[in-house]
Amino acid sequence: MPLNEENGEYICSVEAAINEIGGKWKSLIICSLKDGKLRFNEINKKIPEITQRMLTKTLRELEKNGIINRKVYAEVPPKVEYCLTPKGKSVLPIFDSLCEWGKKYCEPSED
């Protein structure tokens, strides 16, 4: 997201929020983790349209932004689990509201 070039700050707080959690893949990954920990392949199965490369990239961004935790277990083969951080969980009510808004305004009406 573009920043105000004069001071390096976001012009609007919505812009900052969208930068953290916006986009098709980030929101779907966050929603897939709302019920608990998942491994990479489990997330990939929940979002079959995403490529492994894009999933890896997006998971790294979410981890960097403090939205998800990545835990690596010292096993062979390596076991990696992803879960929402408290910051990530704090966005779930917002997503619930977006879902309700989508149901009300974006789905075809039965008139």
C-alpha positions in Angstrom: 0.0 0.0 0.0 1.3 3.4 -0.8 2.4 5.6 2.1 2.3 9.3 2.4 5.6 10.2 0.7 6.2 13.2 2.9 6.2 11.4 6.3 6.2 7.7 5.5 2.9 7.2 7.3 -0.4 5.7 6.1 -2.9 8.3 4.9 -5.7 6.3 6.5 -5.8 3.6 9.2 -8.0 1.5 6.8 -5.0 1.5 4.4 -2.8 0.1 7.2 -5.3 -2.6 8.0 -5.8 -3.7 4.4 -2.0 -3.9 4.1 -1.9 -6.4 7.0 -4.9 -8.6 6.2 -6.2 -7.6 2.8 -6.2 -9.6 -0.3 -7.8 -12.8 -1.4 -5.2 -15.2 0.0 -4.5 -13.6 3.4 -8.1 -13.5 4.3 -8.7 -17.1 3.3 -5.7 -18.3 5.2 -6.7 -16.5 8.3 -10.2 -17.9 8.0 -8.8 -21.4 7.5 -6.9 -21.1 10.8 -9.8 -19.8 12.9 -10.5 -23.2 14.3 -6.9 -24.0 15.3 -3.5 -25.2 14.1 -3.0 -26.5 10.6 -0.1 -27.9 8.7 0.9 -26.5 5.3 -0.8 -29.3 3.3 -4.0 -29.0 5.4 -4.2 -25.2 4.6 -3.5 -26.1 0.9 -6.4 -28.6 0.9 -8.8 -25.9 2.4 -7.7 -23.5 -0.3 -7.2 -25.7 -3.4 -7.0 -22.7 -5.8 -3.8 -21.3 -4.2 -0.5 -22.5 -5.6 2.1 -23.8 -3.2 4.4 -20.9 -4.1 1.7 -18.3 -3.3 0.7 -20.1 -0.1 4.4 -20.1 1.1 4.8 -16.4 0.2 1.5 -15.4 1.9 2.3 -17.4 5.0 5.6 -15.7 5.3 4.0 -12.3 5.0 1.4 -13.1 7.6 4.1 -14.4 10.0 6.2 -11.3 9.4 3.2 -9.1 10.2 2.5 -11.1 13.5 -0.8 -12.5 12.3 0.2 -16.1 12.4 2.8 -18.2 14.3 4.9 -20.9 12.5 6.1 -23.7 14.8 8.7 -26.2 13.5 9.0 -29.5 15.4 12.4 -31.2 15.5 11.3 -34.4 13.7 12.2 -36.3 10.6 10.4 -35.4 8.3 10.1 -31.9 9.7 6.6 -31.0 11.0 5.5 -27.4 10.7 2.2 -26.0 12.1 0.6 -22.6 11.7 -1.8 -20.9 14.0 -3.3 -17.5 14.6 -1.5 -15.2 17.1 -3.6 -13.0 19.4 -3.3 -10.3 16.8 -4.6 -12.7 14.1 -7.5 -13.8 16.3 -8.4 -10.1 16.9 -9.4 -9.8 13.2 -11.9 -12.7 13.3 -14.8 -10.5 14.5 -14.1 -8.1 11.6 -14.2 -11.0 9.1 -17.4 -12.2 10.7 -18.9 -8.8 10.1 -17.6 -8.8 6.5 -19.3 -12.2 6.0 -22.6 -10.8 7.2 -22.3 -7.8 5.0 -21.5 -10.0 2.0 -24.6 -12.1 2.7 -26.7 -9.0 2.9 -25.4 -7.0 0.0 -23.5 -9.3 -2.4 -25.5 -12.5 -2.8 -28.3 -12.6 -5.3 -31.7 -11.8 -3.7 -34.5 -14.2 -4.0 -37.1 -11.7 -5.3 
